[in-house]
Amino acid sequence: MSEKPSPTSTVPVSDASSENEVKWLLYAAEILGRWGDRMWAFTSALFLLELFPGTMLLPAVYGLVVGLCVILLGALIGEWVDRTPRLAAVRLSLMTQNSCVALAALVLTFALLYKDSMPDSGKIWCVVGFLLFAVLADCGRVAMNIIVEKDWVVVIAAGNKSHLADMNATIRRIDLTCQILSPIIIAQIMTFSAHYVGTIVVSAWNLLSMFAEYFILLKIYHAVPALADPKATKVVMERSRNQQLVRKVFRSCFALSDGWKTYMTTTVASAGFGLALLHMTVLSFGGVTNTYVRTQGLSESVISIAMAFGAAVGIAGTFVFPVLRKKIGLERTGLNALFLQLVFLTLCVVSIWLPGSPFDPTFSKTTRGNESWIEQASENRNITDIDSRRWITRPVEELSSVIVFLLGMVGARFGLWMADLTISQLLQENVLDKERGVVGGVQSSLNRFMDLLKFLLVVGLPNPESFGILIIVSFLFVVMGDLSYAWYSYKTRGHIMPHCGPPPGGRAGSLRHDDIVLRHEEIIPSRV
């Protein structure tokens, strides 16, 4: 084992060859983690639909419970990351995430194996156990994202903006590549074998990849001396004994409050809020949307292929992002990306009134008598029967609505991921090192709050006939997100015109020295 890096070292990587090795190791760890994340994100809601095929209610409840817990714990997780040594934080977060995903998948395996003989009450208890492990797993995932993407990547880049942008874009490409491949593979397993085989594969992958990913991150930790440096801590004023006691008793509440205050004092708060508003949408390949598409006559295999095309379009956006950033600047890149996303999402709104759409704003489940929600959920009352052995279960002439809906979501990926990269880099460049964990945790909480709002709407409108209302509301939130980012751009640049001109302070296509290496003023922005 190599010698532990000195805590006093300030050199991130010893030489160019070591720097490249560290980057490739980081990318390898991301591949292992993202592959498991994408498999789990794709399959978890579909497994619940298999247990209760009559409604989208359970996938919405699943998202609601997980989202609520992360909202309450997001800032606390970030505060814990800030005060915990980097290696210890990675060890605990990775173990929590992967082991809990494996256990949740095993619970679903049991439920799927015995669903025909199991009473509804037994299925409900399986869902409760699944939700418990899923919440713990998602908390671990939030911590890992903060640690790697908001801290380790910045330390490895060592203040080099171009390297930071390249690493961010590469990590996004890895994520989207895994989004292409992992759902296709797991969908074929589910289509041609059985759903419970899919849960076993997900469980096995998370257990095996946990050890490999930790070993890789351990090598990175030893190769980058700066990762062992103690994190800067805030200067805390002396308080009275009673006030200190109050903070200890209500430590979680104070940490959450301090996190939100810190976030709102950053110069990029409105840009981050705009990014969060984009999460209040069913116009993306998530659990609820996938189950809706599933009820419209398309199998898991077709859904995974659509997701693959969307990810490919998103990957194209990550290649365009660094070029566009150098040509027109970071802020203008975000404006162009968000506008392009909005144009494609208009197709999703149009799809509501196309042939084959189940949209019926007057539909109400109260017209179905006095059935309990369990009876309604257990009844397969979807627009078409769910048959995983067939790719399409509706006549082709009735698929125009769902096809246009998918085309809109696929095209929007190009602008969405460019916007995500833009705002992520703005947060990285304008947040203090000692506050990255807190700000990252609060941003995750904001994102989850919008997810929570989406799931609340789906719980209230859980049927395919009312999904068109969710599409319209989602589109309006995307518009508000664009306006929030435009307000940040106006405050920064003095106008919001997204024309292709030179970035402020330099010629298009040229890189100044202070654009490559962060200046002291950029690392520690003024609070005045």
Buried (B, 14 or more C-beta within 10 A) or exposed (E): EEEEBEEEBEEBBBEEEEBEBBBEBBBBBBBBBBBBBBBBBBBBBBBBBBBBBBBBBBBBBBBBBBBBBBBEBBBBBBBBBBEBBBBEBBBBBBBBBBBBBBBBBBBBBBBBBEBEEBEEEBBBEBBEBBBBBBBBBBBBBBBBBBBBBBBBBBBBBBBBBBBBBBBBBBBBBBBBBBBBBBBBBBBBBBBEEBBBBBBBBBBEBBBBBBEEBBEBBBBBBBBBBBBBBEBEEEEEEEEEEEEEEBBEEEEEEBBBEBBBEBBEEBBBBBBBBBBBBBBBBBBBBBBBBBBBBBBBBBBBBBBBBBBBBBBBBBBBBBEBBBEBBBBBBBBBBBBBBBBBBBEBBEBBBBBBEBEBBBBEEEBEBEEEEEEEBBEBBBBEBBBBEBEBEBBBBBEEEBBBBBBBBBBBBBBBBBBBBBBBBBBBBBBBBBBBBBBBBBBBBBBBBBBBBBBBBBBBBBBEBBBBBBBBBBBEBBBEBBBBBBBBBBBBBBEBBEEBEBEEEBBEEBEEEEEEEEBEBBEEEEEEBEEE
